Amino acid sequence: MAGGVIISATGAGKNYSGNLTMYVVLACIVGSSGGLIFGYDIGISGGVTSMNSFLQKFFPSVYRNENDDTSTNQYCKFDSQILTLFTSSLYLAALVSSLFASMVTKKLGRKVSMFIGGLVFFAGAAINAAAQDIAMLIVGRILLGIGVGFANQSVPLFLSEMAPYKYRGALNIGFQLMVTVGSLSANIINYFTAKISGGWGWRVSLGGATIPAAILTIGSIFLPDTPNSLIVRNLREDAKKKLQRIRGTEDVTEEFEDMITASEESSKVNHPWRKILQRKYRPHLIMAIFIPFFQQLTGINVIMFYAPELFKTIGFGANASLMSAVITGGVNVLATFVSIMLSDNWGRRKLFMEGGVQMFISQIIVAILIGLKYGVSGNGTFSQGYAIVVVFFICTYVAAFAWSWGPLGWLVPSEIFPLEIRSAAQSINVATNMLFTFIIAQVFLTLLCHLKFGLFLFFAAWVLIMSSFIYFLLPETKGVPLEEMSRVWKNHWYWGKYIPDEDVIGGIEFGKGHPVKSVD
């Protein structure tokens, strides 16, 4: 390539010592529990807002509309901005809190941010369980959002920094696995609490969020700080001992020196929020914005937030809709294991592309099936066999997301940022994710009412766009140490022009290691 650089895209410039130790595995399992609070909320809110007792108490107009026998338009039964605000308000709070979380994460460490996130989420869950009016519900949701913002900002960074680079994909995806486990647990709880007589089952569902919050809060107390975080806070001796323990070997000199070099350059950056706007960080900034943006436009949160309402809308009864949500949640968990097994072997790009193709086809088929039965008017009913076919293709869509955009949407951003902008860039990633989660959650039921079965075609079109984005603009990052990631960007056909030669000469961002070879 004229004027280019020949560089290994697999990180072959370094081969750090150490193995995958049980200490690291256990730490990553506990750290991943931060995903439980996010997943539990995703699963619980949709089920609770489909319970008649909850609707009667807080959203009586929605309850009356749902049970209005004169209304035959299945697409518009749940169209209420107040109802969707209950679900989506959390994500505005998470957006704002994630920006503050970056400062805490950088100055006090990843585990402190996780502790704060778990504690605040616990308080929000308790308030929601005791709610007497909409005001209490919204206050509780805001506290839940603050907890999610802190956890989502710090957990992926913790996992990427703890994991050996050869296993970073599998261990980081533990976060998304916990998200799916939390969501499935919530769906199962909703299925049973909806049967509680007396109409207070929703309180059990909302209060159940204290359990994953307690797991994160208590677990974070026992977590180690990452070596990167200790170095940034000028605790180098502790950092080296910690690195030796998590790698299971005394021979960590090369990796430790690379961390020191990266940290020294990072310490020269006084304003990371301005630094990230520099030309050489253009690829990182684009990915920090567009990957979470596209992740939400897959349409997955439409399924996971509103699965019970969605299945009610397409003709299922109340219990059947809750059970269908349990089924899709189970598929979500199982399919995430596929990503854990393949992300470090196949690589990120192949999983992204396969998942995109499968989601696109599934959404087209679901749109056709619903369109044939309901048409534009929204009139009609599903037979049991027909409904099973719809659920099957929704499950193929969920499975595709679960081994592609679900886990990789968190993994890739957390591993591509240089240390000097890592906390700030991760905050942008989380804030963008929360912003578009809020927007999609807030407008979904209105879009369903107006676009009808065409809503699935809308999301299918976005899947086509995002798959093209990945194909042309995302380099492969599997097996590349965090300190060597600039090699990948320099070797990319488009992004290479943004990365200065001095940032990759030597094999890491700051000029240390093996030389690269330039050719004319």
C-alpha positions in Angstrom: 0.0 0.0 0.0 1.6 3.2 -1.1 2.9 5.3 1.8 1.4 2.8 4.1 2.6 0.6 7.0 2.8 -3.2 7.0 1.6 -4.2 10.4 0.2 -7.4 11.9 -3.5 -7.0 12.5 -3.4 -9.8 15.1 -1.1 -8.1 17.6 1.9 -10.3 16.8 4.3 -7.6 17.8 3.8 -8.6 21.5 3.4 -11.9 23.3 3.0 -11.1 26.9 3.7 -13.7 29.5 1.0 -15.1 31.7 -2.1 -17.3 31.6 -5.8 -17.2 32.3 -5.9 -17.6 36.1 -8.8 -18.5 38.3 -8.3 -15.2 40.1 -9.0 -13.3 36.9 -12.0 -15.6 36.1 -13.6 -15.1 39.5 -12.9 -11.3 39.4 -14.5 -11.0 36.0 -17.5 -13.0 37.0 -18.1 -10.7 40.0 -17.4 -7.6 37.9 -19.8 -8.8 35.2 -22.6 -8.8 37.8 -22.9 -5.1 36.8 -24.8 -6.4 33.8 -27.4 -8.0 36.0 -28.9 -4.6 37.1 -29.1 -3.4 33.5 -30.7 -6.7 32.3 -33.1 -7.0 35.1 -34.5 -3.6 34.5 -34.8 -4.3 30.7 -36.8 -7.4 31.4 -38.9 -6.2 34.4 -40.3 -2.9 33.0 -42.0 -4.5 30.1 -43.7 -7.2 32.2 -44.8 -4.8 34.9 -46.4 -2.4 32.4 -48.5 -5.2 31.0 -49.9 -6.1 34.5 -53.5 -4.8 34.9 -53.1 -4.0 38.6 -50.1 -1.8 37.8 -51.9 0.0 34.9 -55.0 0.5 37.0 -53.1 2.2 39.8 -50.7 4.4 37.7 -51.9 4.5 34.1 -55.7 4.1 34.2 -56.2 5.6 30.7 -53.9 2.9 29.2 -55.8 0.2 31.2 -59.2 1.5 29.8 -57.8 1.6 26.3 -56.4 -1.9 26.5 -59.7 -3.3 27.7 -61.9 -1.3 25.3 -63.7 -4.0 23.4 -64.8 -1.4 20.8 -61.2 -0.8 19.7 -60.0 -3.4 17.2 -56.7 -1.8 16.2 -54.1 -4.1 17.8 -51.2 -1.8 16.9 -52.3 1.2 19.0 -53.6 -0.3 22.3 -50.6 0.7 24.3 -49.7 4.0 22.7 -49.1 6.3 25.7 -46.3 8.7 26.2 -46.7 8.7 30.0 -46.4 4.9 30.1 -43.3 4.9 27.9 -41.8 7.7 30.0 -41.9 5.3 33.0 -39.6 2.9 31.1 -37.4 5.4 29.2 -36.8 8.0 32.0 -34.1 5.6 33.4 -32.0 6.1 30.3 -31.9 9.8 30.5 -30.6 9.6 34.0 -28.0 6.9 32.9 -26.9 9.2 30.1 -26.1 12.1 32.5 -24.6 10.0 35.2 -22.3 8.2 32.8 -20.5 11.5 32.1 -19.9 12.1 35.8 -18.9 8.4 36.2 -15.9 8.8 33.9 -14.3 11.2 36.4 -14.9 8.8 39.3 -13.7 5.8 37.3 -10.5 7.6 36.4 -9.6 9.2 39.8 -10.9 6.6 42.2 -10.9 3.4 40.2 -13.3 1.0 38.4 -14.5 -0.8 41.6 -15.6 2.4 43.3 -17.8 3.3 40.3 -19.3 -0.2 40.4 -20.0 0.2 44.2 -21.7 3.5 43.7 -23.8 2.1 40.8 -25.0 -0.8 42.8 -25.8 1.2 45.9 -27.8 3.9 44.0 -29.6 1.2 42.0 -30.6 -0.5 45.2 -32.2 2.7 46.6 -34.1 3.2 43.3 -35.5 -0.3 43.4 -36.7 0.1 47.0 -38.5 3.3 46.1 -40.2 1.8 43.1 -41.4 -1.2 45.1 -43.0 1.2 47.6 -44.3 3.6 45.1 -47.7 5.2 45.8 -47.9 7.6 42.8 -46.2 8.3 39.5 -43.8 10.8 41.1 -42.3 8.1 43.3 -42.0 5.8 40.3 -40.1 8.4 38.3 -37.8 9.3 41.2 -37.0 5.6 41.6 -36.4 5.2 37.9 -34.0 8.2 38.0 -32.0 6.5 40.8 -32.0 3.3 38.8 -30.6 5.2 35.8 -27.8 6.7 37.8 -26.8 3.2 39.0 -26.9 1.9 35.4 -24.8 4.8 34.2 -22.1 4.1 36.7 -22.1 0.4 36.2 -22.2 0.5 32.4 -19.3 3.0 32.3 -17.0 1.1 34.6 -17.7 -2.7 34.1 -16.6 -3.1 30.5 -13.4 -1.2 31.2 -12.7 -3.3 34.3 -13.2 -6.5 32.3 -11.1 -5.4 29.3 -8.2 -4.4 31.6 -8.3 -7.5 33.8 -8.4 -10.0 30.9 -5.4 -11.4 29.1 -5.6 -10.1 25.5 -6.1 -13.6 24.1 -9.2 -14.1 26.2 -10.5 -10.5 26.3 -13.4 -11.2 24.1 -14.8 -14.1 26.1 -14.3 -12.4 29.5 -15.7 -9.1 28.4 -18.8 -10.7 27.0 -19.5 -11.9 30.5 -21.1 -8.4 31.0 -23.6 -9.0 28.2 -24.2 -12.5 29.4 -25.2 -11.1 32.8 -27.4 -8.6 31.0 -29.3 -11.5 29.4 -29.4 -13.5 32.6 -30.8 -10.5 34.4 -33.4 -10.0 31.7 -34.4 -13.7 31.7 -34.7 -13.7 35.5 -37.0 -10.6 35.3 -39.2 -12.3 32.7 -39.6 -15.4 34.8 -40.4 -13.3 37.9 -43.0 -11.3 36.0 -44.6 -14.5 34.8 -45.2 -15.7 38.4 -45.9 -12.3 40.1 -48.6 -11.5 37.6 -50.5 -14.5 39.1 -50.4 -13.1 42.7 -53.9 -12.3 43.9 -54.5 -8.9 45.3 -52.8 -6.9 42.6 -49.5 -6.3 44.4 -47.3 -8.7 42.3 -45.7 -5.7 40.5 -44.2 -4.6 43.8 -42.4 -7.9 44.1 -41.1 -7.5 40.5 -39.8 -4.0 41.0 -38.4 -4.7 44.5 -36.6 -7.8 43.1 -34.1 -5.4 41.5 -32.6 -5.0 45.0 -31.1 -8.5 44.6 -28.8 -7.9 41.6 -28.0 -4.4 43.1 -26.9 -6.1 46.3 -24.8 -8.6 44.4 -22.9 -5.8 42.6 -22.6 -3.6 45.7 -21.2 -6.3 47.9 -19.2 -8.0 45.2 -17.4 -4.7 44.2 -16.0 -4.4 47.7 -14.0 -7.6 47.2 -12.9 -6.8 43.7 -9.2 -5.8 42.9 -8.4 -2.6 41.1 -7.0 -3.1 37.7 -3.2 -2.6 37.2 -4.0 0.2 34.7 -6.1 2.0 37.2 -3.5 1.7 39.9 -0.8 3.0 37.6 -2.9 6.0 36.7 -3.3 6.8 40.4 0.5 6.5 40.8 0.4 3.2 42.8 3.0 1.5 40.6 4.3 -1.0 43.1 0.8 -2.2 43.9 0.1 -2.3 40.2 3.0 -4.6 39.4 2.1 -7.0 42.3 -1.5 -7.0 41.1 -0.4 -7.7 37.5 1.8 -10.6 38.6 -1.1 -12.1 40.5 -3.7 -11.8 37.8 -1.3 -13.1 35.1 -0.1 -15.9 37.4 3.6 -15.2 36.8 6.5 -13.1 38.0 7.5 -12.3 34.4 5.3 -9.3 33.6 8.1 -6.8 32.8 7.2 -6.2 29.2 3.4 -5.8 29.8 4.0 -3.7 32.9 6.5 -1.3 31.1 4.0 -0.9 28.3 1.4 0.1 30.8 3.8 2.5 32.4 4.6 4.1 29.1 0.9 4.4 28.2 0.2 5.9 31.6 3.0 8.5 31.4 1.7 9.7 28.1 -1.8 9.7 29.5 -0.8 11.8 32.4 0.2 14.6 30.0 -3.4 14.9 28.9 -5.1 17.5 31.1 -8.4 17.6 29.1 -9.3 14.2 27.7 -12.7 15.5 26.6 -10.9 18.0 24.3 -8.2 15.5 23.4 -10.6 13.0 21.9 -11.6 15.6 19.3 -8.1 15.5 17.8 -7.7 14.1 14.4 -5.7 11.0 15.5 -8.6 9.9 17.7 -11.2 10.3 14.9 -11.6 6.5 14.4 -12.1 6.0 18.2 -14.7 8.8 18.4 -16.6 7.6 15.4 -16.8 4.1 16.9 -17.7 5.4 20.4 -20.8 7.1 18.8 -21.9 4.9 16.0 -21.6 1.4 17.5 -24.0 2.2 20.4 -26.2 4.2 18.1 -26.5 1.3 15.7 -26.9 -1.2 18.6 -30.2 0.5 19.6 -31.4 0.7 16.0 -31.2 -3.1 15.6 -34.6 -2.9 17.4 -33.6 -5.3 20.1 -34.8 -3.1 23.0 -38.2 -2.9 21.4 -38.4 -6.7 21.9 -36.8 -6.8 25.3 -38.5 -3.7 26.8 -41.9 -4.3 25.5 -42.0 -8.0 24.8 -45.1 -8.8 26.8 -47.0 -5.8 25.3 -45.7 -6.6 21.8 -46.9 -10.2 22.1 -50.2 -9.0 23.5 -50.4 -6.6 20.5 -49.8 -9.4 18.0 -52.6 -11.5 19.4 -51.3 -13.4 22.5 -53.2 -13.5 25.8 -51.7 -12.0 29.0 -50.0 -15.2 30.3 -49.0 -16.3 26.9 -47.3 -13.0 26.2 -45.4 -13.2 29.4 -44.3 -16.8 28.6 -43.2 -15.7 25.1 -41.0 -13.1 26.8 -39.5 -15.8 28.9 -38.8 -17.9 25.8 -37.1 -15.0 24.0 -35.1 -14.2 27.2 -33.9 -17.8 27.3 -32.8 -17.7 23.7 -30.9 -14.5 24.5 -29.0 -16.2 27.3 -28.1 -19.3 25.3 -27.1 -17.5 22.2 -24.7 -15.2 24.1 -22.6 -18.3 24.9 -22.0 -18.6 21.2 -20.3 -15.2 21.2 -18.2 -16.1 24.2 -16.9 -19.2 22.4 -16.4 -17.6 19.0 -15.4 -14.0 19.6 -11.7 -14.8 20.2 -11.6 -17.4 17.4 -13.8 -16.2 14.6 -13.2 -12.6 15.5 -15.5 -9.6 16.0 -16.2 -8.8 12.3 -17.5 -12.2 11.3 -19.9 -12.3 14.2 -21.1 -8.8 13.4 -21.7 -9.7 9.8 -23.4 -13.1 10.4 -25.6 -11.5 13.0 -26.6 -8.7 10.8 -27.7 -11.0 7.9 -29.7 -13.2 10.3 -31.4 -10.2 11.9 -32.3 -8.7 8.6 -33.9 -11.8 7.2 -35.8 -12.5 10.5 -37.2 -9.0 10.6 -38.4 -9.1 7.0 -40.2 -12.4 7.7 -41.8 -11.2 10.9 -43.0 -8.1 9.1 -44.6 -10.2 6.4 -46.2 -12.6 8.9 -47.8 -9.8 10.9 -48.7 -7.8 7.8 -50.6 -10.8 6.3 -52.6 -11.3 9.4 -53.3 -7.8 10.6 -52.8 -5.7 7.4 -52.9 -2.0 7.9 -56.1 -1.8 9.9 -54.7 -3.9 12.9 -57.7 -6.2 12.8 -57.4 -9.9 13.1 -56.3 -12.7 15.5 -53.5 -15.3 15.5 -54.1 -19.0 15.6 -51.8 -20.9 18.0 -49.8 -22.4 15.1 -49.4 -19.0 13.4 -48.3 -17.4 16.7 -45.6 -20.1 17.2 -44.2 -19.3 13.8 -44.0 -15.6 14.6 -42.3 -16.4 18.0 -39.8 -18.7 16.2 -38.6 -16.0 13.8 -38.5 -13.4 16.6 -36.3 -15.9 18.5 -33.9 -16.3 15.4 -33.6 -12.5 15.5 -32.9 -12.4 19.2 -30.3 -15.2 18.9 -28.5 -13.3 16.1 -28.4 -10.1 18.2 -27.2 -12.1 21.2 -24.1 -13.4 19.5 -23.3 -10.2 17.5 -24.5 -6.7 18.3 -25.4 -7.4 21.9 -22.1 -8.4 23.4 -19.8 -6.9 20.7 -21.5 -3.5 21.0 -20.0 -3.3 24.5 -16.8 -5.3 23.9 -15.4 -3.4 20.9 -15.7 0.1 22.2 -14.2 -0.9 25.6 -11.1 -2.4 23.9 -10.2 0.2 21.2 -9.6 3.3 23.3 -6.0 4.4 24.2 -5.6 4.9 28.0 -5.4 8.7 27.9 -8.9 9.0 26.5 -10.4 5.7 27.8 -12.7 6.9 30.5 -13.9 9.8 28.5 -14.5 7.7 25.4 -16.3 5.0 27.4 -18.6 7.7 28.8 -19.4 8.9 25.3 -20.1 5.3 24.4 -22.5 4.8 27.3 -24.1 8.2 26.9 -24.8 7.6 23.3 -26.2 4.1 24.1 -28.5 5.6 26.8 -29.6 8.5 24.6 -30.8 6.3 21.8 -32.2 3.7 24.2 -34.3 6.5 25.6 -35.4 7.7 22.2 -36.3 4.3 20.9 -38.1 3.3 24.2 -40.0 6.6 24.2 -41.2 6.5 20.6 -41.6 2.8 20.0 -45.3 2.4 20.8 -46.1 5.5 18.8 -44.1 4.1 15.9 -45.9 0.8 16.2 -49.2 2.6 16.1 -48.3 4.5 13.0 -45.9 2.3 11.1 -47.7 -0.9 12.1 -46.0 -4.1 10.7 -43.7 -1.7 8.8 -41.8 -1.0 12.0 -39.9 -4.3 11.5 -39.0 -3.2 8.0 -37.8 0.1 9.5 -35.4 -1.7 11.8 -34.4 -4.1 9.1 -33.3 -1.2 6.9 -31.1 0.1 9.8 -29.5 -3.4 10.2 -28.5 -3.3 6.5 -26.9 0.1 7.0 -25.0 -0.9 10.2 -23.8 -4.1 8.6 -22.3 -2.1 5.8 -20.7 0.2 8.3 -19.0 -2.7 10.0 -17.9 -4.3 6.8 -16.1 -1.2 5.5 -15.0 0.7 8.6 -14.4 -1.7 11.6 -11.0 -3.4 11.7 -10.6 -6.8 13.4 -9.4 -6.4 17.0 -9.3 -10.0 18.3 -6.1 -11.0 20.0 -4.6 -7.5 20.1 -3.2 -6.2 23.4 -4.9 -3.0 24.5 -1.5 -1.2 24.4 -1.0 -2.2 20.8 -4.4 -1.3 19.4 -3.1 1.6 17.2 -1.4 -1.0 15.0 -4.9 -2.1 13.9 -6.1 1.4 13.0 -2.9 2.3 11.2 -3.2 -0.7 9.0 -6.8 0.0 8.0 -7.5 1.2 4.5 -9.4 4.3 5.6 -8.5 5.0 9.2 -4.8 4.6 8.6 -4.4 8.2 7.4 -5.6 9.5 10.8 -3.0 7.7 12.9 0.5 9.3 13.0 3.4 7.0 12.4 4.9 7.8 15.8 1.9 6.4 17.5 2.5 2.9 16.2 6.3 2.8 15.6 7.5 0.5 18.3 4.3 -1.5 18.5 2.3 0.5 21.0 0.7 3.9 20.9 3.7 5.7 22.4 6.7 4.3 20.6 8.0 1.3 22.4 8.5 -2.3 21.2 9.0 -3.8 17.7 9.5 -1.6 14.7 7.0 -1.5 11.9 8.0 -1.6 8.3 7.1 1.3 5.9 7.0 0.9 2.2 6.5 3.4 -0.6 
